């Protein structure tokens, strides 16, 4: 007897005219430049790879200790260590552009001019589908959170970059502000195509024997499953406030987690810290999403986006949105 035909589930979506084949991505800084893990992960199953943040010049990053394991998560203070945009173009982009997935270049900078210079240079290259703008690194003295916690600066960076590209601009927002939705509204108004919600939460760990901070920079960015409920609430808040798509990110470890983010209003998800536990987890999550869709008679994953069934009468958030 012939095997039953499996219903085909539509997993793709489009952003600024570019089709992404899946709603599951790997997050910046957790997947290197894709080459280290090439034998472990079938990246052609993913929507795309967000590169490690690229600065104009190479950066050595912060001194050790740069990573501390925490309950259900990790604290990092890498300090934007990266090879710099020129070496990226020479040594990594040729490999990346040949992959059967989309490449989203993540850009970090310590001045408005540096953001513009990096994006301008990347614009001349083939093989980049979109840009993610990191205005929210918690681990550097210049740029980083100084920009990402200043709503008018975040808007200004978006407006300046918008003038330089027709490709999708995705602004990665920090949760370390009072109302993340104000920032989402500001970047939407300046022409952003999407937002990534959320970057890491500022955290700290202390060695009680030495009474010293465990991280060289004292504080760092908390990520992993510990932050998932916070991230989900931020995605929900932003989804209620803007029309542009949201890349949900924060502690996603399973297909169930990814579905929660879609229901809260994310168009797609990024898997971050869990790549360090299992480099192939993103593909397993993509598989799990498709299985869920088939089991629930869903023909297009897009129908899950924002499909949360909530009684807004009881919503606390609603009162200040
Ligand atoms: C770094 C850490 C982050 O949490 C982030 O979002 C970006 C960069 C870093 O220290 O390199």
Boltz pocket constraint, residues with backbone or C-beta under 6 A from the ligand:
constraints:
  - pocket:
      binder: B
      contacts: [[A, 29], [A, 53], [A, 76], [A, 77], [A, 78], [A, 79], [A, 80], [A, 81], [A, 134], [A, 136], [A, 137], [A, 138], [A, 139], [A, 199], [A, 200], [A, 221]]
      max_distance: 6.0
